[in-house]
Amino acid sequence: MYRGILEREPELERLARAAREAADGAGSVVLVFGEAGIGKSSLVRAMPERLPDRARILVGTCDDLDTRRPLGPFRDLVGSVGSELARAVLAGGDRYRVHEALHTELAGAPHPAVLVVEDVHWADEASLDALRFLVRRIEQLPALLVLTYRDDELSTGHPLRHLLGQVSRAPRMHRMPLARLSLDAVRTLSATGRLDAAHVYEVTSGNPFFVTEIVAAGDTGDVPPTVVDAVLARLRGLDAAALAALERLAVVPSAVERPLVDALLTEGVAVLASAEQRGLLTVTPERVAFRHELIRRAVADSLPAARRIELNRTVLAALVTRPGTDAARLVHHAAQAGDQDAVARYGPDAAQDASGAGAHREAAAHLRLVLRERHRYPPAELAGLLERYAVESYTIADTAAAVPAQREAVALRRTLGDTLALGADLRWLSRIHWWAGDAEHAQEAAREAVAVLEHAGDDRLLALAHSNTAQLRMLSERYAEAVEHGERAIVLARKVDDPAILSHALNNVGTARWRGGEPAGRHQLEESLEVALAAGEVEHACRAYANIIWNLLDGLRFAEADRFLPLAMDLADRAEHLGFLNYLHVELAMRRLAAADWDEAEKHAEFGMHDFVPARCPALTVLARIRARRGLPGAGELLAEAWEIAVRTKELQRTGPVAAARAEAAWLCGDPAAVVAAAQPVHAQASRLPGAPHRDELGYWLTKAGHPVRTDDSDHPYALQARGEWRRAAALWQRAGCPYEHAAALAESPEAADQLTALATFDALGAEPAARLVRAELRRLGVPHIPRGPLAVTRRNPAGLTERQLQVMRLLTEGLTNAEIAARLVVSVRTVDNHVRAVLDKLDAPTRRHAAVRAAELGLIDGRET
């Protein structure tokens, strides 16, 4: 029988070695992943026999609840860890207390502590937050962190992907993809049952769980291809009482704690003996768990709907009588049972618990369930629930949900005669409309919020309404009006001593002044950040960071931006403010674009490729510029969408970068008329504003296209290039760390030597269109022996793989190990490791199997290139 050891010796030895290193203070993270049933849990169960004698093993599991339990896997540790961690986890609301308690627990003796979190693809946000905290510090801990997950369930936007990205950058990280069993392994397992190993292998594809279930069933004659049927085949031998007991437990998507077991199994736990003997369950004095999640699902899915509803009602009734039951569990079973009264009763508390733990996705999910029963709440309470749902949706950047919810909240407030609540909700509506890219409705709601609150007698709400108006005026380049409203908000905020509103107003005034050409505005913006951080106002601090970084990037002050970016992203990450986190990722993409680190820029830009408009527009622009510079298809489509979004926002900070990108793309395609069409209208708008960003770049493209513009004494490198001062511009670009722009400036030199230097840079970057233009100019100058540039194979394949990476990719799709690839190519295994990692990254493939599928889709296998 497969017990996590067969064909897993290398993985077990690596785990043991990592644990020994952790005991010496060199902690690390181990990722154990594969498809459902691949043997992740079996590997975890086999670990204790291989670990150092003094190793302390802590195991927590994430559950497949409709709405996750906040800190679910860490709650499983209660009883096995110290009192401080237990109290912190059970209290749940103070994330930092949980984080510090976890750190203290893992640092304590005996060493090493091995923390295993199983099924992190089902982790709640608060748990992911805690894991991110540990990952950043694991190297200094005498601990080993083992995370298991199903890699084939991770969509592009899956919350776990961000944690995995962070783990990938950890200094000490081990990836353990678990492969399916070989035919030889299946033959060994099948021998005891005298089964046809080839047939077992055929119907299971070597999935360890499927194999063991079929072997346990003892017959392949009637074995269907799914685990559900395999499990049901084994259930048929159980007596009626045991089967009924299994069904009662199967609707609980987690290990079932003993008090709940006793409540559900009135005949006693002994009724489970036959199921335990058949390997379906693991029974301990504290809890009962299905041996594998797929077994539980198979049993639950086999039940008629009426039976599932009845059993969920039973579980709900049992949980309700137990003090301290997680509200999330109550809501899950209430929803499954169709008990809408219970959903309405416990849903708001479950949402509050989730929000307090930083699990904003879960909070929104609870409120979504609650609002299906909105008729159960009086108007004032319903308006509050709608506002909470809108704000949670806003926080996780789900504007499609936030806008209608907040509009409905405002409509209710109008009928209730509560002026202050109406004004507050109008202010939120304005903010959410802007978040959704709807400038017109944002301005409309902002004006009404000020009008409603002007004489309502609440200086705090009035200050926030004025500050919100200042923000919108600043974003639409009406800087004088922004300062006027913002300064009034600052006075009121100081009067009522509200640091959140003070930070918000200082941000708007400082940004308006800075972007309007007043350097002193930066001091107010940085004061905004200091006030927000001191008060613990995460949203306002994130916005201050975002505006500081954006202005620094616009001003080519990249080294300064580099100091702010990690701090900002860490704050947004810890607070799970997904909107700002995505926005900051896009700002980092802009930074990497400037550094010509295009692969990294694309990776971070992908965080903005959702429906969150403030991030999507610049993300599209970054991706389009990279495609245009690499000569890849699709830049036009990306820019068309970015332009549509930018026009709808009516903000130069959106239209300016898109217009510049469109002009550059047109120039690289040899279309000067399109350059003028793209740049001229926005340049005219920017020229009317003091210190407007993008004016110089747009003016440069117009000049380059034969449509010169009036220049001033700006020392921006694009302005210098427009005036023909390419050498000074090149020096400034080089000092700023912008290799592509530096080469482009050199390419404007009349000297062949400078152009050859530019060409070398373009070739090294894979900037084929710019390189093509330089080669044409060199030929015009009669320069002999012009370098050929990179091989066409690298340019033509859509993934941008080098020739060696193509070789490695084709060998790994044949199923060769890294060692076998190294032997075939006569290179070191370490070199192959690096190539494989690069191939997986460029193909956006989490596993070799995914890489093979992706390579086939792109036509890269068997020498086919597109």
N, C-alpha and C positions, 0 to 999 in steps of 0.2 A: 504494500500500500504506500502511496506517495505521502510522505510526512515532512515535506519541505527540505529533504536531504538529497534525494535522488537528483542528480544533475545540477545540484546547487552548492557543491563543495566550494567552488571559487568564490561565490557570493558570501558564503558563511565565513570563509577564511578572511575575506576583505573586511567583513563586519567585526570579526574578532580582532584583526590588526588595528582597525580604527578605534575600537574600544580600548585597546592597550595604549595607543597613543594618547587617547583622551585622559586615561589615568595619569599620564605624565604631564597633563596640562595643555595638551594640543587638541582641543576639541574640534569636531567637524560635523558636517551634515551629510547624511546618506539619503539619497532618493531611490526608493524601491518602487518601480512602476511597471505596468503592463495591463493587459486587458482583464476584464472580470474573470475570475477563476484561474488566473495564471499562477497563483501560489504565493501571493504576497503575505497573506496571513500565515501560511504554512512556514514560510521562511522566518517570520517573526517568532513563531512558536518554537522553532528549532534553535533560535539564537542562544537561550540560556546555557545550553550544553557547551557552547564554544566561547563564552565570554569569560573574562578573568573572574576568579573566585569571589572577589569583593565587589563585583559590579552590582549596582542597584538598578533594577529594571522597573520602569514606570510606563504603563501602557494606557493610552486613552484612544477612544474611537469616535469618529464623526458619524452622525446618523443621517439617514435619508428621510428627514422630516420635510413636509411641505414648506414649513418655515423653521429654520434651524434653531437649535437651542444655543443661546449665547454662551460661549466658553464651554460647549458640550464636552469635548475631549478632556478638558482640564477638570471638569466636575467629576469625571470618572476616576480621577486620581485621589479624590477625597477619601481619607481612610488609609492611604498609602503614603501620604506626604505630611509635612509638618503643619502645625495649626495655623501659622500665619498665611501660608498659601491656601489652605482650606477655607479660612475665613474670607480672604480676598476674593477667591473664585465664587464662593456662595453669595457674597455681597454683590459682586459683578459690576457695579456702576463705575468704580474707579479703575480705569484701565491701567494707569501708571502703578497703582498699588499691586495689581495682578502681575504686571511685568517685573516689578522689583522683587516680589515674592518668588516668582519663578526663577529669577536669577539667583536669589539666595538659596533656594532649594537645590538647584543643580550644582551650585558651588560647594555645598556642604558635603561632609564625609558620609558614608564611604565613597571612594572614587573607583571607577567612574560612575556617573549617573547616566543611564541609557534611557532617554525619553523617546518612546515610540508613539507616534500619532498616526493611526490607521485611517485610511479613506479620506485624506484631506481634500479630495475633490468635493466632498460634502461639507466642508468646514464652513462655519459661520464667520462673519466678518471680524467679530471680536477675537476669535481664535486665530484667524489669519494675521490679525494685528499683533497678537502675542508671539506668534511664530516669527514674524518679521523682526520683532524686537530681539528674539533669541538668535536668529541667524546673524544679525549684525554683531553679536557679541560672543558667538559660540567659540571662536578661536581662542579666546582668553579663559574659557571655562573647562574644567576637567569633566567634560560631558560629551556624549554622542547623541545627536538628534537624528532620529530615523523617521522619515516621512514616506508613507505608502499612498499610492493613488493610481487611478485608472487613467492612463494617458490618452486612451481613445475616446474619453468623454469630455475632453477639454476643447471647447470651441474657442474661436479667436478672442472673444471677449470674456472668457471664463475668469472669475475672480482669482483662481489659483495661479493663473499665468503670471501675474505680477510678482507673487511670492517666488515662483520658480525662476523668474528673471533675476530676482535679488540673490537667490541661492547660487545661480550660475556664476555670479561675480564674487562669491565667497572664496577666501584664500584656500580653504580646505573643504572640498566638496567631492563626493563620490556618487556617480550615477550608476545604478544597478537596474538596467532594463532586464526584465525576466522574459526569457524566450519560452516558446511552447516546447513540450517534450518531443524528443526525437522518437523515431520509430523503434529504436533499440530500447529506450526507456519504457515506451508503451508495451513493448514485448515483455519486458521484465515484470511490469505491473500486471499484465494480463495472464502471465504464466500460471499463477495460483488458481485462477478461475477457469483454466483451460479454454480460454476464449481465443477467437481469431484476432490476433493482434493487428493485422493489416486492416481488418474491418473496423476495429475499435479506433484505430488511428484515422481512418477515413471519415468516420462519422463525428469525430471530436476535433479533428485538425490538431491534435496534440495538446489541447487545453487540459491542464492537469485536473481541474475540478471535474470537467466532463468525463475524463478518463476514469478517475477514481469512482465517480458515481455509477458509471456503467459497469465497472469491474465489481463494485459492491452489489449491484443488482444481479450480477451473476449470469446475465443472458444478453446476447446481442441480437437475437433473432427478431425481437419486437422493439429494439431500442430506436427511438426516433432521434433526430439530429439536435434536439435542444435539451438543455439541462432541466427544463420544467418537466418534460416527460420522464427523464431519468429519475428525478426526485419522486414524481408521482408513482413510478413503478415500485420504488422502495416503500412508499407509504402504504401501498396496498396490503402489505403483510402485517401492519399494526392493528391492534385491537381497537374497537370503537372509542374506548375511553382515552387511549393515548392519542389517537388521531384528533379527537375533539380538543384535547389539551393543546396539541400542536397548533391547531387552528386559532385558538384563543391567543396564544403567544405570538403568532405570526403577524398579527395586525399592529404589533408594537415595533416600530422601526428602530430598535436599539436593543442592547442587552436589557433584560427585564430584571429589575432589582427584586430582592426576595419578598419585601412586603407586598409588592404588586403581584408577584407570582402567587403568593398565598391567597390574595384576594380573588385572583382569576381562577385558581385551581382549588376549589373547595374540597376536592377529594385528596389533596395532598400532593407533594412533589414526587412521591413515589410513582405516580401514574406516568411519569416521563421516563422511567427506567428503560423500557424497551426501545424508545426513540433514542435515548442516549447510547445504548448498546449498538445500535445501528449506525452510530456516527452522525446523527442528525443534529444533536445538541451537545453543548458543553454545560454541565451543571456543577456549580460550586455552592457552598453555603450562603454566599452573598448574592448570587445572581444566576440567571439562566440565559444562555445566548445560543442562537443557531450557529452551527459550526461554520457556516458560510452564509453571507448575505444572500447569495443566490438561492439557497435552500429556503430561507424565509420568504423571499419573493415568490418562489415557485409555489409554496403552500398558500400564501395570501392570494396570489393571482388565480389559483385554481378554485377559489371559493366563489359561489354565486354572489352577486351584488347584495342581495338581501341579507345573506349570512354575514358578509363583511360589515354592513351597516350595523347589524345587531351586535357583533363583537366589538366594534368601535364604541358603541353606546355603553357596553359593559365596562370597557377599559376607562372610558370617560367617567363613568359613575364611580369607579374605584379610585381614580386619581383625584376627583373632586373632594373626596372625604379625607385625603391625606394632606395635612398642613405642609406648606412650603413647596408644593408641586409647581414646577415651572409652568408659567402661563402659556409658553409656546407649545408645550405638550398638550395642554388642555385644548388649545385652539386647533392643533393638528387633528386630534381625535374627534373634536366637535365637528370640524369640517368634513371628515371622512364619514361621520355618522349622520351628517345632514342636520345636526342640531344647531339651527341658526340662532336660537336663543342663547346657547352657550358661546357661540362665536361672538355674538354681540356683547355678551357679558364679560368675557375674558380677553377678547381681542385688543381693546384699547390698552389694557395693562401689559399684554404681551408686547405690543408695539413700544410702549414706554420703556419696558425692560431692555428691549433690543436697542433702542435709540440710546439709552443710558450707557450701554456697553459698547457703543460705537458701531453696532451692527445695523447700519442704516438700510441696507437692502432688505433685511429681515423685518425691520420696522415698517417699511413701505409695503411689504407683502402682507403683513398682518392687517394694516389699515385698508389695504385693497379688499381683503376678505370682509372686514367690518363694514365697509361702505356698500357692499352688495346688499346689506340689510339696513340701509339708511332710513327706511321708514320706521325703524324701531326707536329712533332718537328724536327728542324734541329739537326744534330748529336751532336754538343757540348751541346745544351740544353738537349737533350735526355740523354746524359751521366750524366749530373748533376742530372736529375730526377731519373735515375737508382741508382746513388750513394745515393741520399736522401732516396730512398725506401729501399735500402740495410741497411743503417744506422738505419732507424726507425725500420726495422725488427730485426736487431741486438739488438736494445735496448729492444724490447719486447720479445727477446729470440726466434724469429721465424727464425731459421737458414735455414730451408728448402726454405724460400723465399729469405733470405739475400744472400746466396751463388750464386745462378744463376744470381741475379740482379747485384751483384758486379762484377762477371765474365764478364757479358755483358758490364758493364761500362768500364772495363779495355780493352776489345776488341775494343770498340769505341775509347778510348783514343789512342790506338796504331795507328789508321788510321788518327788521327787528328794532329799528330806531336807536341802535347803539352807535352813537357818532364816533366814539373813540375806537371801537372795534372795527368799524367800517374804514376809518382812516388808516388804521394799521394794516388791514387786509388789502386796501388799495395800494399801499406802499409795497407790500409783498407782491401784489399782482404786477406792478410796474417792473420790479426786479426780475420776476420770472418771465415776463414778456421779453425783456432785454436778453435774458439767458437763452430764450428760444429764437433770438435773432429778429424779433418783431419790434423795430424801433418806433413805429407809429403808435402802436397800442401801448408801448412802454411809456412814451411821453404823455399820452392821454391819461393813463392811470396816475402818473406822477402829478400832473396838474390838478386832478381832482383830489388827490390825497392832501395836497397843500391847502386847497380850498376848503375841504371838509374840516381840517384840523386847525386852520388859522385862528379860529375863535373858540375852539373846543376846551381850552383851559388846560391842556396837557403839553407842557414845554418839551418833554422828552419825545413824544411822538411827533410833534411839530418839527423838532430838530432833525429827526430821522427823515421826515418827508422832504425838508429842504436839502438835506445832504444827498438824498436820492436824486432830487432834481439837479443838484450840482454835478453828480456823477454823469447823468445823461447829457448835460450841457458839455461837460468835459469831453465825453466820448464823441460828441458830434462837432467838436472843434469850436464851440461857442465859449471860448475861454473866459472872457470877461463876465458873462452871466454865470458861469460855473463858480468863479471866485466869489461873486456877490452872494449867491445862495449858500455856498460852502462856508463863508465867513459868518453868515447869520447862524448857520447850524453850529459852528464852533462856539459862538457866544452862548447859545442855548445849552449845548452839551456841557460846557464848563459850569454853567449855572446849576444844572441838575446833577452834576458830578457823574456823568455816564461815560465811562472810558470807551465803550464800544462805539457809541455814536461819535465821540470825539475822534477816535481813530478813523472812522469812516469819512468824516468831513475833512480832516487833515489830508487824507489820501486824495480826495477829489481836488482840493485846492492846490496841493503840492504838485499833483500830476498835471493839472491845467497850466500852472505857472512854468513847470519844467518843459512841457511840450510846447508852450508858447514862447520859449526862448529865454526864460528867466532861470538861470542856474540855481538861484536860491530856492526854487520850488523843490529841489531834491531834498533839502533839509527838512521841509515840512512832510514830505513823503516818508522819509526815514523816521521822523518823529511819530508818524502814524503807526509805523511798524513797531516802534518801541512801546508805544501806549498799548497796542493790541497784545503784544507778547506779555507785558507786565500784568495785564488783566486776564490773561488766558483766553482771549477772544480769537479763536482759531480762524474763523471765516475771515475776519477783518485782517488778521495777520497774513493769511494766504493771499488776499487781494493786494495788500501792500507789497508783499514779495513779488507778486506777478507784475505789478506796474513798475516797480523798480527795475526788475530784470528786463522787461520789454523796452524801457527807455534806454537802458544800458546797451542792449543789443542794437537798437536803432542808432545809437551814437558810436557804434563799433568799439565799445569799451568792454571787450569780451573777458579780459582777465578779471575785471570787477564783477561781471555777471557770474563768472565761475565761482566766486566766493559765496554768492547768494543762492545759487541753484541747489546745491546739496541740502542746505538748511531748509529751504522752502519745501523741497520735495519730501524731506523727512517729516516735516510738520504735517503736510497734507496727507502723507501716507499714514502716519500714526493716528490722525483724526478721522481717517476714512472719508475725507471730503473729496469724492471722486471727480467732481467737476473741476476743482482747482488742480487736483493731481493730474488729470488728463491735460489740462491747460499748461501746466508746468512741464510736462513731458514734451509738449509741442514746442515750448520755448527752448527746451534742451535740444530738440530736433533742429530748430533754427540756429542754435549755437553750433551744433555739429555740422550743419550745412555750411556755415561760414568757414569752418575748419577743413572743409572738403572731406570730412569723415562721413561719406555718403551712406554707407551701410548702417552705421549707428544712427544717422539722421532719419533714415527710413524706419528703423526699428522704433524710435521714439515717436515719430509722426503717426505711426499706426494707432497709438493710444488716443489720438484725436479723431480717428475715422469712425465716429459714431454719429448719432443725431444731435450731439451737443454742439450747437452752432459756434460759440466762441472759440472752440478748439478745432472744429472741423474745417473752417475756412482756412486758417493758416496751415493746418496739416495738409490739406489738399495742395496748397501752394508749395510747400516744401517738397512734397512727393513729385509734383509736376516739374519743378525746377531740376530735380535730380534726373528725372526721365529725360527732360530736354537736354541737359548737359551730357548725359550718357548716350543720347541718340536712340532711346528706347521708345516704343509706341505708347500712346495713352496720355501724353502730357496735355494735349488739346482738350480731351474730355474732362480731365481733372480740373484744368483751368476754367473751363466753361461752367462747371458746377461751382467752383470757388467764386467766380465772378457773380453768378446769380445770388449766392449768399451775401457777398460783399455789398452788392447794390441794395439788397433788402435792408441791411443794417444802417445804410446811409452814413457810414463812418469811414473817414480817410484811413484810419489804422487798418481797415480791411481792404478798401479799394486800392490803396497805394501799393502794397506788396503784390496784389494780384495783377495790377496793371503793369508793374515792372517785370513780373514773371512772364506775362503775355508778350511784352515787348522783346524780352530776351529770347524767348522761344521763337518768335517770328524772325528775329535777326539770325539765329542759328539755322533757320530754314531758308535763309536768303530772300526774305520778303520785306523790304523796307517800307512798303506802303502799309503793311499790317503793323509794323512797329509804330508808325505814326498814329494809326487808328487806335491802337491800344493805349499809347502813352499820353497823347495830347490832351484829352478831356480832363484826366485826373491831374496832369501837370498844371493845367490852368487853375484848377481848384486849389492845389497845394501852393501855388505861387501867391495866392491871396492871403496866406496865413504866415505869421512870423514863425521862423524856426521849424517849418513843417517837414517832418521826415518824408523821404521818398522823392521830394522835389528834385534833388540833385541827381538821383539815379534816373528818374524819368527824363530830366533834361538831357542827360548824357545819351540815352537811347535815341531821343529825338535828333540830337546833333549827329549821332552816328548814322542815322537814316537819312541824312541830308536835309534836316529840318532844324537848323540851329535856333537856339533860344537865347534870350538875354541872360547873361551870367552875371553874378555878383562876386564878391570877394570871399565866398565860402571856401574853406580849406578842406571840405569833404573830398576824398579821393575821386569820386565820380565827377564832382564839379571841376577838379583839376584836369581830369581826362577830357571833359567837354571843352576846356580851354586849350587843349593840346599839351598839357604839362604831364605827359605820361610817366616821365621818370620820377617826379615827385610823388605821383599817385602810386606807382609801383612800390616805392619805398614805404609809403604809409600802409598799403595793403600788406606788405611783408611784415611790418612792425605789428600790425593787428592780428597776424596769424591767419591770413586768408589766401591760401596758395592758388586757388582757381582765379580769383580776382587779380592777384599779383601777376599771374601768367597772362591774363587778358590785357593788363596794362602794358606789360613788356611786348606783347604782340603788336602794339600800336607804334612801336619803335620803327624807324626807317632802316635800322641796322639789322642785317641778317643774323648776327650773333645773338642779339636779344630775342629775335623771333625763334631761333633754334632752342634757346633756353626755355622759352614759353612752350614750344612744341614738346620738349621733353617732359615738362610738367603735365601738360594735357594728356600725353600718352600714359604717363604713370597713373593719372587719375581715372583713365578710361573715358576721358571727355572727347569722344570721337568727333562730334560736329565742330567744336572749336579747333581741334587738331586739323580737321579737313580744311578749314578756312585758312589756317596758317600755312599748311602745305601748298595751297593754291597761291598764296602770296609769295612764298619762297620760290615756287616755280616761275612766277611772274618776274621775280628779281634775277632769275637765272642761276639760282644756287644749285650746284651739283651735289649728288650723293645725299639727298634728303632722307633722313631715317624713315623706315617703312612703318614703324609703329607696331602695336600689339597684333597678335595673330587674329585673323577674322573669326576663328572659332570662339574666342572669348567674347568678342563683341556681339556675335550673332545669337548666342544662346540667351534666352530671356532671364535666366537666373544669374547671369554674370559670372559663371564658373570659369576658372582658369583651365588651361588644358590639363594640368595635373589633377585638378579637382574633378574634372570630367572623368578621367581615368579611375580615380578613387571611387567616384559615385557609381560607375558602372560595375566595378568589382563588388562594392558593398551590396548592390541590388542583386548580385548573383549569390549572396548569402555568405561571402567570405568574412572571416574575422579580421580585426585590425592586424593581427600577427600574420595571417595568411596574405593580406594585401601587401604588407611590408615585404614579405618574402618575394611576392610576385613582382613588385616594383623595385626591389633591391634598395630599400630605404629603411630607416629606423622605424620602430613601432611608434615612438613619440611623434615623428613627423606625420605618420598616418593618422594618429590621434588628432593632431591639429587640423589636417585636411578634412577628416570626417566631421569634426565640429563645425568647420567652415561650410561644408556642404549642407549639413543639417540646417544651419542658420540661414543660408542663402535660399534654400528650398522651403524655409519656414516649416520644417518637418520635425516634430518632437522625437520620432523614432526612425530607425532604418526602414521599417515597413512603410511608414508614411513617406519617407524619402523616395522609396521605389515607386509608390503610387504617383507622387508629385512629378518625378522624373518622367514617368510614362506619359502623364498628362501634357508635359512640355515637349515631348518628343525628343528627349535627351538620351534615350537608351538605344543601344545598338547603332551608335554613330549618327542618329538622326538629330539634327539641330534645326531650330526655327529661327 
